[in-house]
Amino acid sequence: MAKLVIEVLEASDLMPKDGQGSANPFVEVDFDEQRQRTSTKLKTLYPSWNEKLVFDIENLRNLPNKTIEVIVYNDNKHGHYKNFLGKVRISGMSIPFSESEPMIQRYPLDKRGIFSHIKGDISLKIYAVLHGTENLKTESFQTAAAEGMQNLKNTEDRERNKKKKKEKELKTFHSLGDVLENPAEKPVIIEPKSDVSRAMHMQFPGQKPEYALVETRPPLAARMGYWGRDKTASTYDLVEPMNFLYVNVVKANDLPVMDISGSLDPYVEVRIGNYKGVTNHFEKNQNPVWNKVFAFAKERLQSHLIEITVKDKDVARDDFVGRIVFDIAEVPDRVPPDSPLAPQWYRLEKKTGQQMSHGEIMLAVWMGTQADEAFPEAWHSDSHSMDQTSLTDTRSKVYFSPKLYYLRVHVIAAQDLVPSDKGRNLETSVRIKLGDQGRVTRNSPIKHINPEWNEELMFIAYEPFDEYMVFSVVESGGGKEEVLGMLMKPVREFKHRLETSKLPDAEWFSLYKPYVAEEESDMHRKEGTFRTRILLRLWVDAGYHVLDESPHFSSDLQPAAKILRKSPIGILEVGFLGAQNLLPMKDKDGETTNAYCVAKYGTKWVRTRTLADTLNPRWNEQYTWEVFDPCTVITIGVFDNCHITGKEDAKDQRIGKIRIRLSTLETDQIYTHFYPLLVLEPSGLKKNGELHLAIRFTCTAWVNMMKRYGKPLFPKMHYVHPISLRHIEWLRHQATDIVVKKLARAEPPLRGETVEYMLDVDYNAWSLRRSKAYFARIMVLMNGISYVLRWFNGICYWKNPMTTILVHILCFILICYPELILPTFFLYLFVIGLWKYRFRPRHPPYMDAQLSQADVAHPDEVDEEFDSFPTSRQTDTVKMRYDRLRSVAGKVQTVVGDLATQGERVLAVLSWRDPRATALFVLFSLICAVFLYITPFQIVAVIIGIYVLRHPRFRSKLPPVPINFFRRLPSKSDMLL
């Protein structure tokens, strides 16, 4: 029996119909009075169905006279009707008679009427088959079909065919990625009764579906094992392999001259179909050296020939010098860790194909993947339309933050000051400047020529310590300022202190009068006259960790000194697979989005390549970090590159950001999800698309990792000599400023707006929305306490007599046998922990819009959050009060947030959110239950009393193990926007 098979693959750039810039599309197909439809894809303008619709063909001879009508609708569930999104009419004459013959065709959607506003296209694959005889030739296939259909026109067979049509159909859900770009992927067959989208969406009560996490199952080598010759699975096993044709143009030799003057300005043009890449040209050089690599995506190759042409740069028209042509089928494959392919000399040919008498070029051509070492620096075919000067901004790079240190200056006293007016009291202070950092001491209480300050100031220094610190003793009495002496000291001469070692001795330094003329700026010249001296203690504290992120979601907790750092305990691997449904960021310029990703963990920053003019980029790049502490957070952001168009003053736009705490990941577990990219703007919350990531945390030192849960979160110096809170935020601001400036000078630069967004420089700014989120977190904790109180109240009032009787019996048992109280309690915790193991979270945390109160924030609250500081909304008086309120409220919200964090850590003990911490606590509970059972209660009480009331000599300044363990437990701080 003949069947007509219509594979509905995908659609793109559909017309929004739901009033929120999106649609819920589905496809309805009509053929010969038979109608079938696909499933509905929610909230997308680029749906992917990958479903087969099978129709009966009554008479195969009449198929050329039939018409297939494919209509795309928007499923408007609220209005209980469907909106028209476009249609396609296909004639039966174009339908092939074999599954191997048809090609995937993309049809533009047509209007229904004159006033219809329709856009977009749809991909279909249509063919006819004879059931069970696909190997027959076309002619015999048509004859047999026609004869068989003459005997199938009675009513019973028609009814039977209708019943067959209603039987269960199989839907084909391909793995992630464009099915057009991966036609050879093995599909996964799923029955339509299983609600795949509902099972894959990680949705919480009250969470909107478009803000939820979506689990995926892409064909990664880490899950599927080694495939044939795939040797890169061990290093690039978290991304899908992407094949590239690489052309390495090294140099040329003995090129012929083309100009009358006897000169040559050569360059090379590499062309495959419509894709063309060129090298830079050299003036008057017959032996140029280029060393440039071109990478062409294999899936987009438009020709089977590679044409490499050497041309002479000219004003009017470039002259042809010679060329080399390769057949792509003869290009060798190269898979790392194979050594790079050695370039070879090739004799240039004329346009007629004859070899030239002189002139040759050195080339290397091979097939590789994104694991090739030439991939990051290569010119890519997807950027063929860009200007050559903008290609640098599109490459993938790895950056490292500068190594930061705390620098302390103890200003003690000065001697023999020489003011211009010696008859009045001196109001002296010391101004210290290090780069862009400036601090001033208070005025000395001793108002004469030998003042004393005894004040300690802190700065941020960074390697290689090439800056100078400038000291100025300033007298500010009498309404004017006078510099009484200056000192310039190189930072590299400062002594270093590790942990709690002895402070360096204070030293006297000579001060010099400042020079007026610029040519006399060197203060150590012989003409400088000694006036006074100052007593200083200068040192670099290398035992601290310099915070450039918020401590709630810091990615690095190691001390600055390398000798104090611990060995790594694991490896974090992140595969940037791609993104989908990105919103156009540059509609004004005729472009869509030039997306790239940035990830920050520790001091290592990574940046993927920029994929130009696409709303569904596929990076497939994998990066690795060493992990020194599991209780850290990785930050990943997506940005729109606005600099590849040549606009230097443009700023890269934010598309979205996510944070993932490593302690919430199970070891050796691969997490592949679509993460919603949410951005809070003055107009409100906006979803800019979804980011597809593959994440794996591998532990290499289990014992050391478990020990970390009992160690202090920060280095020892933070507890022995803590830094005051009023200095922490100022120092963090200075550290962030240094990181921004250093990364902005890299090539290609990591822009300041990108770094500031990744580091959350304004995290502690006043926000009524965030304050409400903190308050909501506290209320969730209070609801648990309230439930316990209501339960106890119910016991007292005999609301459930059976429960009350059981509680009375338990109370009598514990009174008679008090030694069972603690064992029972810890055994109860152990059982609860095991019970909750079944319901442990199976996905990593993400930016929660509901928890952040971002989806319900009032527009005025959001406008206040984005207001400048000081405010510019009201009059001067209101501005002063408004700023004071925001300053106080910012401190209050920090305290409230810390309170919520502590409470959530209590709940995280048995939630298996951090599987290692919960496992440790559950095991500890079991040990305590056994120990306390075999040990008399009186002895345990005496030990606890002695420990709690122990002498201060036996106490340590470091926090105890239980406190360290508690502070390492995860909270929801890193899930807030």
Secondary structure as UniProt FT lines:
FT   STRAND          2..12
FT   STRAND          25..31
FT   TURN            32..33
FT   STRAND          34..37
FT   STRAND          48..56
FT   HELIX           60..65
FT   STRAND          67..76
FT   TURN            77..80
FT   STRAND          81..91
FT   HELIX           92..94
FT   TURN            99..100
FT   STRAND          105..108
FT   TURN            114..115
FT   STRAND          121..130
FT   TURN            131..132
FT   TURN            134..135
FT   HELIX           138..149
FT   TURN            150..151
FT   HELIX           155..165
FT   STRAND          171..173
FT   TURN            179..181
FT   TURN            183..184
FT   STRAND          188..190
FT   TURN            192..193
FT   HELIX           196..200
FT   STRAND          201..202
FT   TURN            205..206
FT   HELIX           209..211
FT   STRAND          213..215
FT   HELIX           221..224
FT   TURN            228..229
FT   HELIX           231..234
FT   STRAND          243..253
FT   TURN            260..261
FT   STRAND          266..272
FT   TURN            273..274
FT   STRAND          275..278
FT   TURN            283..284
FT   STRAND          289..297
FT   HELIX           298..300
FT   STRAND          305..312
FT   STRAND          319..327
FT   HELIX           328..330
FT   TURN            336..337
FT   STRAND          344..349
FT   TURN            351..352
FT   STRAND          355..369
FT   TURN            370..371
FT   TURN            373..377
FT   STRAND          379..380
FT   HELIX           381..383
FT   TURN            384..385
FT   HELIX           388..394
FT   STRAND          397..400
FT   STRAND          404..415
FT   TURN            422..423
FT   STRAND          428..434
FT   TURN            435..436
FT   STRAND          437..440
FT   STRAND          452..462
FT   TURN            463..464
FT   STRAND          468..475
FT   HELIX           477..479
FT   STRAND          482..490
FT   HELIX           491..493
FT   STRAND          495..497
FT   TURN            499..500
FT   STRAND          507..512
FT   HELIX           518..520
FT   TURN            523..524
FT   TURN            526..527
FT   STRAND          530..541
FT   TURN            542..543
FT   HELIX           551..553
FT   HELIX           562..564
FT   STRAND          570..580
FT   HELIX           587..589
FT   STRAND          595..601
FT   TURN            602..603
FT   STRAND          604..607
FT   STRAND          621..627
FT   STRAND          633..640
FT   TURN            644..645
FT   TURN            648..649
FT   STRAND          653..661
FT   HELIX           662..664
FT   STRAND          670..681
FT   TURN            682..683
FT   STRAND          684..699
FT   HELIX           702..708
FT   TURN            709..710
FT   HELIX           717..720
FT   HELIX           725..744
FT   HELIX           752..759
FT   TURN            760..764
FT   HELIX           768..796
FT   TURN            797..798
FT   HELIX           801..816
FT   HELIX           818..820
FT   HELIX           821..837
FT   TURN            838..839
FT   TURN            849..853
FT   HELIX           859..865
FT   HELIX           876..908
FT   HELIX           915..934
FT   HELIX           937..948
FT   HELIX           952..954
FT   HELIX           961..967
FT   HELIX           973..975
//
